[in-house]
Amino acid sequence: MIHFESDYLEGCCPQILEALRQTNLEQTLGYGEDPHCEKAADMIRYVFDCPEAEVHFLVGGTQTNATVIASQLRPHQGVLCAESGHINIHETGAVESSGHKVLALPATDGKISAAQVRQALEAHHSDFSREHMVQPGMVYISFPTELGTIYSRQELEELHTVCQEWEIPLFVDGARLGYGLEASGCNILPKDLPRLSDIFYVGGTKQGALFGEAVVFPRPALAEDFRYLIKQHGGMLAKGRLLGIQYEVLMNEGLYFQLARRADRLADRVREAFRSKGFSFLVENTTNQVFPILPHAAIESLSAGFGFECWQHVDEERDAVRFCTSWATEERAIAELEAYIRHNF
């Protein structure tokens, strides 16, 4: 069985494993107050061109999203996001369990627009009974989205402009950030993110690390007392240097982006294999997630030798499925999938 269910099936890239081995017996202070975390934070500031930013390391994506959102909202506020957004459908109500409602907006290919956000804000603030409703207090987007699509620089600029007008933060979930930045057709550069968002994070768990996410606050004032909330939400690792070491490796000589680029190009091959046989897709994208729409017979046939995720029901005869490549996907695995598709469909 060759597995394509997700992009975090394997452990970590060999460079991280070797760095962890070499530093295994070092003694450092805990909770991220160590030289490795300090150096990794500096490297992230350099790569994303935000020298004044605060950088914090957390254990996983759910803790990161819930902690960041809780840090920015007052008790009566909620967060606007796409209806398909991770915080709305895949985190077991983690945000809402901390008392903040997720205000979902209809999405187009996983994305929301500046016009939608403006309309939602205007509708709330013009309602005579608004104090009886949850007030939109921030905007959350994923880059890439849950469907592997990406925002353009113009779309991100427009979203950020609306947020600035209404004085609410724009938060970018970057669990798969590298896969988005290295996607064909992406015109957003790493240095654009601090300029066009108020908070973003550099995902590690899905991009070659054993675990971990790095939250970046380009405006340090928004990070006031953030470490208190990391601890409260269970995202503070006692052996914090393990996070710093991993990001030292990922940020060194562009490794983070090299791993992502390779995964995206391998996904392009999967995409082309299905396209060459006439299959359509749930969405068109160029990141590491591929969503072909397949007849039930094809799904059953493929599942005998390949692992993938059933994603969405399309009609009585077809479903959309998801194939994920990762930093660790082998060329051999892609070749076997291509050959199977070529000879069996």
Buried (B, 14 or more C-beta within 10 A) or exposed (E): EBBBEBBBEEEBBEBBBEBBEEBEEEEBEEBBEBEBBEBBBBBBBEBBBBEEBBBBBBBBBBBBBBBBBBBBBEEEBBBBBBBBBBBBBEBEEBBBEBEBBBBBBEBEBBBBBBEBBBEBBEEBEEEEEEEEBBBBBBBBBBBBBBBBBBBEBEBBBBBBBBBEEBEBBBBBBBBBBBBBBBBEEBEBEBEBBBBBBBBBBBBBBBBBBBBBBBBBBBBEEBBEEBBEBBEEBBBBBEEBBBBBBBBBBBBBEEBBBBBBBBBBBBBBBBBEBBBEBEBBBBBEBBBBBBBBBBBEEBBEBBEEEBBBBEBEEBEEEBBBBBBBBBBBBEEEBBEBBBEBBEEEB
